[in-house]
Amino acid sequence: MKNNIFPFPLDTSFLDKAIQNAGVDLNIISIRELTRLVDELSLHHGIDFFRFEFGIPGLKAERIGPEEEIRVLTNDEMLPSTYPPFDGIPRLKKAAALFVKKFLNIEVFPENCIPTIGAMQGGFISQAIAGRRREGYDTILYLDPGFPVNKLQTKFLGLKAESVDLYDYRGTKLLNRLDQIFSSRKIGGLLWSSPNNPTWTCLKEKELEGIGNLLTEYDVIGIEDSAYLGMDFRVNYGIPGEPPFQPTVSRYTDNYFIIISSSKIFSYAGQRVALTVISPGLMDRRYPNLKRYYNTDILGRAFIHGGIYPTTAGVPQTPQHALAALFEAACNGKYDFLKKACKYGERARRAKEIFLSHGFNLLYDDDFGEPIADGFYFTIFRGKMTGGELLYQMLLFGIAGIPLRITGTVREGVRICVSLLNENQFDELKKRVSALDEFLG
Ligand SMILES: Cc1ncc(COP(=O)(O)O)c(C=O)c1O
């Protein structure tokens, strides 16, 4: 950070004008709109902001990925002119099944592992299938708060949405609530991320067991978004083939899609490659209602030929090779991806300490009886301020974050993403948070 004199708080007139010109409400501003606003403020005032609004990797990709892409492109002249198979290249499908065995300890087959353009495409098609399988079962239930873009997908697909807030419901209370909502007979899919974006709560094995039983009982599909697989750093899930294994619903039901993204665990966000694992018990199941949307009533075929083909017709092959190489290296112990990602936990621990010692509180502070883990994100609040009001004051001190309302909770606060924090920025963060604390009184 380059500021020599301390310019905070910034004057409000430029911020007010910028908010007015953009026509945004800080309580519900989207991440993209906020990014534009922060860029504008940063340029105008000539200062660097803490860009806590971005949920992007802050680590370099392991060289295994890019080097594999270059290698396959150099060695195979026909690669760029060859369409990829819709359901993925055999090498990646095989490596993916092995990765799932080694890190989740579940048995799936290469045919169950479908590469997608990021977890985004996996979430999109998973919802399209889950919400269209059975007439009337067209609602996606989220365990909120959650990733705002999944909610845009639900809307885009013309599906309905319902929400259960993890703040209020954990353990048996959560299971009872799900039982109650599932019995309304309109829920097609249940979507969650664990570790959770934005709160970093992590569902316990016992909760997943209960959820799995309910998914089976009501024939609802669980969409388990493992964008942050293994990143509950309280536990070491990183030794291939050895317990403890990442908790997953797939141990308790056949009704699941697991989404595994390369973006965060391998810092490979730019190459847009992820995986959806379709449960072997679900793959060949027939649902006549699917025929209204796809040319088949077989679920796995609907996913591939009705979902992947008409949207992107597959995933570019070089990132598929890169992901395969990363999976292979993780499985044979050559690349300890979670050891590298641990840095995020350390950044969160130190950033939390700064906020908490200056009048801020963690909003989602309890993880079913345990303190919330340190990871990619955490949530803060201050007194009775809304998320938008708090964000406004933070911006005056060169700190950005996202208001929690857009993540599907009614609780007021701001999400902090620590991924981009560097070692040499903690002193400056402390100065700004301390000044903000004094300013707010
Ligand atoms: C919970 C969750 N799911 C999915 C994604 C998107 O992942 P991808 O980059 O693979 O599309 C993110 C990214 O922030 C996320 O937080």
The ligand as a Gaussian input file, in Angstrom:
#p B3LYP/6-31G(d) Opt

LIG

0 1
 C      -19.821000     -21.428000      -2.831000
 C      -19.257000     -21.161000      -4.186000
 N      -19.653000     -21.914000      -5.213000
 C      -19.186000     -21.710000      -6.449000
 C      -18.271000     -20.711000      -6.721000
 C      -17.808000     -20.513000      -8.116000
 O      -16.790000     -21.382000      -8.451000
 P      -16.192000     -21.454000      -9.924000
 O      -15.098000     -20.434000     -10.003000
 O      -15.653000     -22.842000     -10.037000
 O      -17.283000     -21.192000     -10.909000
 C      -17.828000     -19.896000      -5.688000
 C      -16.898000     -18.814000      -5.962000
 O      -16.692000     -17.885000      -5.219000
 C      -18.345000     -20.134000      -4.392000
 O      -17.977000     -19.367000      -3.349000

